[in-house]
Amino acid sequence: MEKYIEKANILIEALPYIQQFKKKTMVIKYGGSFMYDENIKQSVMDDIALMRLVGIRLIIVHGGGKDISGLLNDLDIQTEFVEGLRVTNEKVVEIAEMVLSGKINKEIVQLLQNREITAVGLSGKDAGMIKVKKKFVNNLDIGFVGDIIRVDSRILTTLLKEDYLPVIAPIGTDKTGQSYNINADHVAYAIAKAVKAEKLIYLTDTDGVYMDPDNPDSIIRRLFAENVQKLIEEGIISGGMIPKVENSVDALNQGVNSVHILDGKVEHSLLLELFTAAGVGTMIRRSIL
């Protein structure tokens, strides 16, 4: 009986959060090595299904670089990376679109459909949702990699209103209709800004921001936007975490209420972060309360 009472207490703890977030919109960036662990993948989809069933409006943006690399290797097509971005020629962007908009996108949709969640697979090309310009890295042309210049969120607003869950592949187009691959983190942040999401959630391979990366107990559970620049200057936030937190601050300034960086490898990390007082990752907010 005690274990059932404990479960009941967990539900009671979650109740105020469920009430608070009902009918609120959240954007989840789903990507990282955990995408390829079958047990974790199923756990994440269970979390998303439960969030949807308690009334949260969700948008999922996914990555899939490992699958792109795998198919390129199978086809014996060599690619290189510049500052973490794949140099993307015409053939590579064609394959990236096929993998992202086809294989991965539809797999996620089907996993949610299996849980009776009405999901719809899209890319940034649908309804002209994401427009881009060519991205340059240190004045170097890296091919068909896009910088987002505009998000038209009307299709997302329509789908959310009708209780659909949009699942978005990070592909956009320029003014000529040329397809571009886009960093999925950037797509998630741009969409969160456009819909003024309650939360932007990054499911990643790290469980947040640390004061000391070598000390697992030094994770920063609550980080305020005004402190981010100082932590970057001190080298506490570094590497690939810098654009993530800088984009987070911009999203907060544009109306997103909070940003969360979670380790996707932790079972039920979404539920633990949203529906418990402790949380499991780093939450970034606009100001000190």
C-alpha positions, 0 to 999 in steps of 0.5 A: 500500500505504501508504494501506491500512496507514494505514487498518489503523492507524486500525482498531487505534487504534479497537480499545480504544475498541470493546472499552471501549464494547461493550454500553454504552448511549449517547444521541445528540441529533440536531438542528441545521441539519446535519439538512437537508444530505443528505450530512451526514445520510447520514454521521451515519447511517453513523456510527450504523450502525457504532457499532451494529454494533460492539456499542454500544447506542444511543438517538437523540433528534431535533429538527426545529424547521425542519420545524415552522416550514416547515409552519406557514408553508405553512399560514399559521399565525403563531408566536412564540418566547420565549427560544428556545421556540416559543409552542405553541397547540393547533393548533401542538402538533398540527402539531409532533407530526405533523412530529416523530413522523411525518415526521422520526421515520420518515425516520430509522428508514428511513435506519437500516433501509436500513443493516440496523439494526433501528430503532423509532420512538417518541415520549414518548407511547409506553408513557407514557415521558415525562410533563410539566407545563406550562412557564412562562417568566418566569411567562408561559404559552407554551402546550403546551410541556412540562417533563419530570417523569418518564421511564419507561425500561422500554420502552427497556430492553426494546428495547435488550435485544432489539437494537432502536435506539429513535428518539424524537420529543420529544413527551410528555403530562401527567396528562390525556393532553394532548400537549406539545412538549418541547425535544429537548436536555432529552429526551435528557438526561432519558433519558440519566439514566433509563437511566444511559447511558455517554455523552450526545452532543449533535450540534449546530451548534457543535463545543463550548465555547470559552474565546474564541468568536472564537478557533477554537483555544480550544476546551476539549477536556476540561471537568470538572463542578466548573469549569462554574459558574465558566466561566458566572460568567465569561461564558465559557459563555453563551447557549444553551450554559448550559442544555446544560452545566448539564443535562450536569452534572446528568446526570453527577451522576445516573450518566452517565459523560460528556457530549460536545458535537460539531459535527454538520457535521463529517464522521464527528464521532461516530466521531472523538470516540469512537474516536480519542484526540484527539476533535473536540468538548468532553467533560464529565466528573465529576471530574479524573482 
